[in-house]
Amino acid sequence: MRFGINTIDEFDVKGKTVLLRVDINQPVDRATGTLRDTTRIQACVPTIRELSDRGAKLVLLAHQGSDIEYKNFYTTEPHAAVLRELLERPVRFLDDVCGPAAREAIRGLEDGEILLLDNVRFVSEEQTLFELKLKLTHEQQAQTLLVRKLAPLADLYVMDAFAAAHRDQPSLCGFEQVLPSAMGRLFEEEYCVISGLMQAPERPCVFVLGGAKIADAFLMMDTVLERGIADRVLTGGLAGQILLAAAGEDIGAATMDYIVKSNYADYIGEGKKLLSAHADKLVMPSDLAYISGGERHEIELRDTGSCEALKTCAAVDIGPKTIEQYCEIIRGAKTVFCNGPVGVFEQSLSEDGTRALFEALGETAAYTVVGGGDSITAAKKYHVDSKLDYICTGGGALIRFLSGEELPVVRALRHAAQAFPAGGRS
């Protein structure tokens, strides 16, 4: 047991039916029906392989497609093909989640066999709207269709989807109420790495925060600064621009208009509070880049007020002086955590800052941790993923963990450890 949660070491799984919740949600090329990336699938392979090798009758539960719009959902059939290749063994796919066909297939599994069921979000109770509107307790989640149909067929529930640990849905938090439960190897590894980052980072500890998820960035900044975890926070992207506005800097009319129209203006007030309390640790851009006439232009903050182009062109990247400063800080750190690009790195004219910072992450002697989908994509794009010490599959879960919040899945797993102390079933 670690962190009050059972691990799979505590269970004999041979001949037992194991429900394994994984996060293999990946970008899909709908034209070809193939996956554009397989990072998350690769990450959960060790747990799948180990449980299969130990003789478990393994049932994989997973989602594909994000959040509220049903049109984003997609079958998990392509994922089965990738798993077969990675595991070098059969992985059966069934286009059912908890209906008669799924239950019959589960009953017929042999020791070591692997079955991937279809997208759990095809079941309405797994959708975000269901989660946000009904706000079911974990006990109530245990009474949902998915749990009622599948739990009686299983001996053990294993949670390996750290990337989804901030969600409060039946496939994530309901089974722990009625089944002995454990965390898988990926969940265990990610929990340990991020816990270490929070509790005892080697110093100086530097956080690099960018991206477009402003609520997450500000939540994290407040926590790591208030708790003294971060010695410096390097800001870029919208987070950096909002902090500049909070400091009274002129960031250009177009950038400010974007912040207002995106309903981010309230964060300027939050930025003022952060600067008031932690100005010595917050590092903001000293120059910015924008695109005008199909070309990249860079400008120092002292000149932004007189720049006509910034009335219609929003900032899209940090400038060369900021890049040099940030890279120097990263190279001199002992621990670096990065979440989010500092510019629009998908485009060649606005990727200089993100490319340089990720290259610095690959060069520094510091212990480096990168998390979030865009950060993983950037690490791969700039060929530094193999040079980083740890890449966390989580985005939202990682942010909320670093904010000090107890994740719903962690709470559910701890409940199971207490409810089923001997691995027995109620």
C-alpha positions in Angstrom: 0.0 0.0 0.0 1.2 3.5 -0.8 -0.4 6.8 0.1 -3.2 4.9 1.7 -4.0 3.1 -1.6 -3.6 -0.5 -2.5 -1.2 -1.5 -5.3 -1.6 -4.5 -7.5 1.2 -6.2 -5.5 -1.4 -6.9 -2.8 -3.6 -9.1 -5.0 -3.3 -12.5 -6.5 -4.9 -12.0 -9.9 -4.5 -15.4 -11.4 -7.8 -16.6 -12.7 -9.5 -13.4 -11.4 -11.5 -11.1 -13.5 -10.0 -7.6 -13.3 -11.6 -4.4 -14.5 -8.8 -2.1 -15.5 -9.6 1.6 -16.1 -7.1 3.2 -18.4 -6.8 6.6 -20.1 -5.9 6.0 -23.8 -7.7 9.0 -25.1 -5.7 10.2 -28.1 -6.2 12.5 -31.1 -8.0 10.6 -33.9 -7.7 11.0 -37.6 -11.4 10.4 -38.5 -10.7 10.3 -42.2 -8.5 7.1 -41.8 -9.9 5.9 -38.5 -6.4 5.9 -37.0 -4.7 7.5 -34.0 -2.4 10.5 -34.4 -0.5 9.8 -31.2 -0.1 6.8 -29.0 1.7 8.3 -25.9 -1.0 7.5 -23.4 -1.5 4.0 -24.8 2.2 3.3 -24.5 2.2 4.5 -20.9 -0.4 2.0 -19.7 1.1 -1.0 -21.5 3.3 -2.1 -18.4 0.2 -2.5 -16.2 -1.7 -4.4 -18.9 1.2 -6.7 -19.7 1.9 -7.4 -16.0 -1.7 -8.3 -15.2 -2.1 -10.4 -18.3 1.2 -12.2 -17.5 0.0 -12.9 -14.0 -3.0 -14.7 -15.3 -5.8 -12.1 -14.9 -8.9 -12.2 -17.1 -8.4 -8.6 -18.1 -11.2 -6.2 -19.1 -10.1 -2.7 -20.2 -12.4 0.3 -19.7 -11.5 3.5 -21.5 -13.0 6.7 -23.0 -12.2 8.5 -26.3 -13.2 12.0 -26.9 -13.5 14.9 -24.5 -16.1 16.7 -22.6 -19.5 17.9 -23.4 -20.0 17.6 -27.1 -21.2 14.1 -28.1 -19.8 14.5 -31.6 -16.2 14.4 -30.1 -16.7 10.8 -28.9 -15.2 8.0 -31.0 -14.9 4.2 -30.8 -11.9 2.7 -29.0 -11.5 0.1 -31.8 -8.4 1.7 -33.2 -6.8 1.6 -29.8 -7.2 -2.2 -29.7 -5.0 -2.4 -32.8 -2.3 -0.3 -31.3 -2.4 -2.4 -28.1 -2.0 -5.6 -30.0 1.1 -4.2 -31.7 2.6 -2.9 -28.5 1.8 -5.9 -26.4 2.6 -8.4 -29.1 -0.4 -10.5 -28.1 -4.2 -10.6 -28.9 -6.4 -7.9 -27.6 -10.1 -8.5 -28.4 -12.3 -5.5 -29.1 -16.1 -5.5 -28.5 -18.4 -2.6 -29.6 -20.4 -2.8 -26.4 -19.8 -1.3 -23.0 -22.0 -3.0 -20.4 -24.7 -4.7 -22.5 -25.4 -8.4 -22.9 -22.6 -8.9 -25.4 -20.0 -7.3 -23.2 -21.1 -9.3 -20.1 -21.1 -12.6 -22.1 -17.6 -11.8 -23.4 -16.4 -11.1 -19.9 -17.8 -14.4 -18.6 -16.0 -16.3 -21.3 -12.5 -14.8 -20.8 -9.6 -17.2 -20.1 -6.6 -16.5 -17.9 -4.3 -13.9 -19.4 -6.8 -12.8 -22.1 -7.4 -9.1 -22.7 -10.7 -7.5 -23.8 -11.1 -3.9 -24.6 -14.7 -2.6 -24.4 -16.0 0.3 -26.4 -15.9 4.0 -25.3 -17.5 4.2 -21.8 -18.7 7.7 -22.7 -21.2 6.1 -25.1 -23.0 5.4 -21.8 -24.7 8.7 -20.8 -23.8 8.5 -17.1 -20.1 8.8 -18.1 -20.6 12.1 -20.0 -19.4 15.4 -18.6 -22.9 16.9 -18.5 -24.1 14.0 -16.4 -21.2 14.6 -14.0 -21.7 18.3 -13.8 -25.4 18.4 -13.6 -26.2 15.5 -11.2 -23.1 15.6 -9.0 -23.6 12.1 -7.8 -21.8 10.9 -4.7 -19.5 8.0 -5.0 -22.1 5.8 -3.3 -24.7 6.9 -5.9 -22.2 6.2 -8.7 -22.1 2.6 -7.5 -25.8 2.4 -8.4 -25.3 3.5 -12.0 -25.9 1.1 -14.9 -22.2 0.7 -15.7 -21.2 -0.4 -12.2 -24.3 -2.5 -11.6 -23.8 -4.5 -14.8 -20.0 -5.0 -14.7 -19.1 -5.1 -11.0 -20.8 -8.5 -10.3 -18.6 -10.1 -13.0 -15.3 -8.8 -11.5 -13.0 -9.7 -8.6 -10.9 -6.6 -8.7 -10.9 -3.0 -10.0 -7.6 -1.4 -11.0 -7.3 2.3 -11.7 -4.5 3.3 -14.0 -5.9 6.4 -15.5 -4.1 9.2 -13.6 -4.8 11.6 -16.5 -8.6 11.3 -15.7 -8.2 11.3 -11.9 -9.8 14.7 -11.6 -13.0 13.5 -13.1 -15.9 12.2 -10.9 -17.6 9.5 -13.0 -18.8 6.0 -12.4 -16.0 4.2 -14.3 -13.5 6.2 -12.2 -15.0 6.4 -8.8 -18.0 4.0 -8.6 -16.3 0.6 -8.7 -14.2 1.3 -5.7 -17.4 1.4 -3.6 -18.2 -2.3 -4.3 -15.0 -4.0 -5.3 -11.5 -4.4 -3.9 -9.4 -1.8 -5.8 -5.8 -0.9 -6.5 -3.8 1.6 -8.5 -1.9 0.3 -11.6 1.7 0.9 -12.3 1.3 4.1 -14.3 -1.0 5.7 -11.7 1.5 4.7 -8.9 4.4 6.1 -10.8 2.7 9.4 -11.6 1.4 9.8 -8.1 4.9 9.2 -6.7 6.7 11.6 -9.1 4.2 14.5 -8.6 4.1 13.9 -4.8 7.9 14.2 -4.8 7.7 17.4 -6.8 5.3 18.9 -4.3 7.0 17.7 -1.1 10.7 18.0 -1.6 11.9 19.4 -4.9 15.7 20.0 -5.2 16.3 23.7 -5.4 16.2 26.0 -7.1 12.8 24.7 -8.2 11.4 26.5 -11.3 7.9 26.3 -12.8 7.3 27.2 -16.4 3.6 28.0 -17.0 2.0 28.9 -20.3 -0.8 27.5 -22.4 -4.4 28.7 -22.8 -6.0 27.2 -19.7 -5.8 30.3 -17.5 -7.9 29.0 -14.6 -5.5 26.1 -14.2 -2.4 28.3 -14.5 -3.5 30.7 -11.9 -4.7 28.0 -9.6 -1.3 26.4 -9.8 0.7 29.6 -9.4 -1.2 30.5 -6.2 -0.6 27.1 -4.7 3.1 26.6 -5.5 4.0 30.1 -4.5 1.9 30.2 -1.3 3.4 26.8 -0.2 6.9 27.8 -1.1 7.3 24.9 -3.6 8.4 27.1 -6.5 11.4 29.4 -6.2 10.6 31.0 -9.6 7.6 30.9 -11.9 8.3 31.7 -15.5 5.2 32.8 -17.3 4.3 32.9 -21.0 1.3 32.7 -23.2 -1.9 34.2 -21.8 -0.8 33.7 -18.2 2.2 36.0 -18.9 0.2 38.5 -20.8 -2.5 38.8 -18.0 0.2 39.2 -15.4 1.8 42.0 -17.5 -1.6 43.7 -17.6 -1.9 43.3 -13.9 1.5 44.9 -13.4 0.2 47.9 -15.4 2.2 47.1 -18.6 0.7 48.0 -22.0 0.4 44.7 -23.9 -1.4 46.2 -26.9 -5.1 46.8 -27.6 -5.6 43.6 -29.6 -4.2 41.3 -26.9 -6.3 43.1 -24.2 -9.4 42.8 -26.4 -8.8 39.1 -26.7 -8.5 38.8 -22.9 -11.7 40.7 -22.3 -13.7 38.9 -25.1 -12.5 35.5 -23.7 -13.8 36.4 -20.3 -10.4 36.4 -18.7 -10.4 40.0 -17.5 -11.2 38.9 -13.9 -7.8 37.2 -13.8 -6.1 40.6 -14.0 -7.3 41.2 -10.5 -6.0 37.8 -9.5 -2.7 38.7 -11.1 -2.5 41.8 -9.0 -2.9 39.7 -5.8 -0.2 37.3 -6.9 2.2 40.1 -7.7 1.5 41.8 -4.4 2.4 38.7 -2.5 5.0 37.1 -4.7 6.5 39.7 -7.1 10.0 38.5 -6.3 9.2 35.0 -7.6 7.0 35.7 -10.6 8.9 36.3 -13.9 7.1 38.0 -16.7 8.1 38.5 -20.4 10.1 41.7 -21.1 9.4 41.5 -24.8 6.7 40.0 -27.0 6.2 38.8 -30.6 3.4 39.4 -33.0 2.6 38.6 -36.6 1.9 41.3 -39.1 2.1 41.2 -42.9 2.9 37.5 -42.7 6.1 38.1 -40.8 7.2 37.8 -37.2 7.9 41.1 -35.3 9.3 41.4 -31.8 8.9 44.4 -29.5 10.1 45.3 -26.0 7.4 46.2 -23.5 8.7 49.8 -23.2 7.7 50.3 -26.9 4.4 48.5 -27.0 2.3 51.7 -26.3 3.6 53.4 -29.4 3.2 50.4 -31.7 0.3 50.8 -34.1 0.4 47.1 -35.2 -0.5 45.9 -31.7 -3.9 47.7 -32.0 -4.9 44.9 -34.4 -2.3 42.2 -33.9 -2.3 40.2 -30.7 0.9 38.9 -29.0 1.5 35.3 -30.0 4.9 34.5 -28.4 7.6 35.8 -26.1 10.5 37.8 -27.5 14.2 37.0 -27.8 15.3 38.8 -24.5 12.7 36.8 -22.6 13.7 33.6 -24.3 17.3 34.1 -23.3 16.4 35.0 -19.7 14.1 32.0 -19.3 16.5 29.6 -20.8 19.3 30.8 -18.5 17.0 30.2 -15.5 16.1 26.8 -16.7 19.7 25.7 -17.2 20.6 26.9 -13.7 17.7 25.1 -11.9 17.8 21.8 -10.1 14.1 21.0 -10.6 11.9 22.2 -13.5 8.2 21.6 -14.0 6.7 22.7 -17.3 3.0 22.9 -18.2 1.9 24.6 -21.4 3.6 26.3 -24.3 4.6 30.0 -24.1 3.3 30.8 -27.6 1.3 29.5 -30.5 3.8 26.8 -31.1 1.7 25.1 -33.8 2.8 27.8 -36.3 6.3 28.4 -37.4 6.2 32.2 -36.9 5.1 31.9 -33.3 7.0 28.9 -32.0 10.4 30.4 -31.2 9.8 30.7 -27.5 8.3 27.3 -27.0 11.0 25.6 -29.1 13.9 27.3 -27.2 12.5 26.6 -23.8 11.9 22.9 -24.6 15.4 22.6 -26.0 16.6 24.1 -22.7 14.6 21.6 -20.8 16.4 18.9 -22.8 19.8 20.4 -22.1 19.5 21.3 -18.4 21.0 19.1 -15.7 17.9 19.7 -13.6 15.3 17.1 -12.9 12.6 17.9 -15.5 8.9 17.1 -15.4 6.5 18.0 -18.2 2.7 17.5 -18.1 -0.3 18.3 -20.2 -1.3 17.4 -23.7 0.2 20.4 -25.5 3.4 20.1 -23.5 3.8 16.5 -24.5 3.1 17.4 -28.1 5.8 20.2 -27.9 8.3 17.8 -26.4 7.9 15.4 -29.2 7.9 18.1 -31.9 11.2 19.4 -30.7 12.7 15.9 -30.1 13.4 16.4 -26.4 10.9 13.8 -25.0 13.6 11.2 -24.5 15.8 13.8 -22.7 13.2 14.7 -20.1 13.2 12.9 -16.7 9.4 12.5 -16.5 6.4 13.1 -18.8 3.1 13.0 -17.0 0.1 11.9 -19.0 -2.2 14.0 -17.0 -3.3 17.6 -17.8 -6.3 18.6 -15.7 -5.5 15.9 -13.1 -2.0 17.1 -12.8 -3.0 20.8 -12.4 -5.5 19.9 -9.7 -3.1 17.7 -7.8 -0.5 20.5 -7.9 -3.1 22.9 -6.6 -3.4 20.7 -3.4 -6.8 19.3 -4.2 -7.6 15.7 -3.3 -8.6 14.1 -6.6 -11.9 12.3 -6.6 -10.3 9.1 -7.8 -7.7 9.2 -5.0 -10.5 9.6 -2.5 -12.3 6.6 -4.0 -9.2 4.4 -4.0 -8.5 5.3 -0.3 -12.1 4.4 0.5 -11.7 1.0 -1.1 -8.4 0.3 0.8 -10.4 0.8 4.0 -13.6 -1.0 2.9 -11.7 -4.1 1.6 -8.6 -4.3 3.9 -8.0 -8.0 3.2 -8.9 -7.8 -0.5 -12.2 -9.4 0.3 -15.5 -8.5 -1.3 -18.6 -7.1 0.5 
